[in-house]
Amino acid sequence: MTSVALYVELKAKPGKEEEVAAFLAGAQSLAVSEAGTIVWLAARVDKDTFFIFDAFNDEAGRNAHLNGPIAAALMANAEKLLATAPVIHKADVLADKLPA
């Protein structure tokens, strides 16, 4: 079972909404390559608000993700694409339902 997670809120700069959406869609292949990332989901809430949700079996997986290529690319592009810094919430998973 997954035990820890991340919830990251992103707010796009005006005029950068589609670039943020494309960035997140393009990050999917990087998430697939992360062995410790059990769940990775990027979604759009409204025109300029996005979120990423990740879940991991342990703290080592979460730390590897936070120090991995997706996080590095997000931080490298944050000033150009985002109206505010990403808001990263660490969470404990209480229950999950994942494909077998």
Buried (B, 14 or more C-beta within 10 A) or exposed (E): EBBBBBBBBBBBBEEBBEBBBEBBEEBEEBBEEBEBBBBBEBEBEEEBBBBBBBBBBEEEBBEBBBEBEBBEBBEEBBEEBBBEEBEEEEEEBEEEEEEE
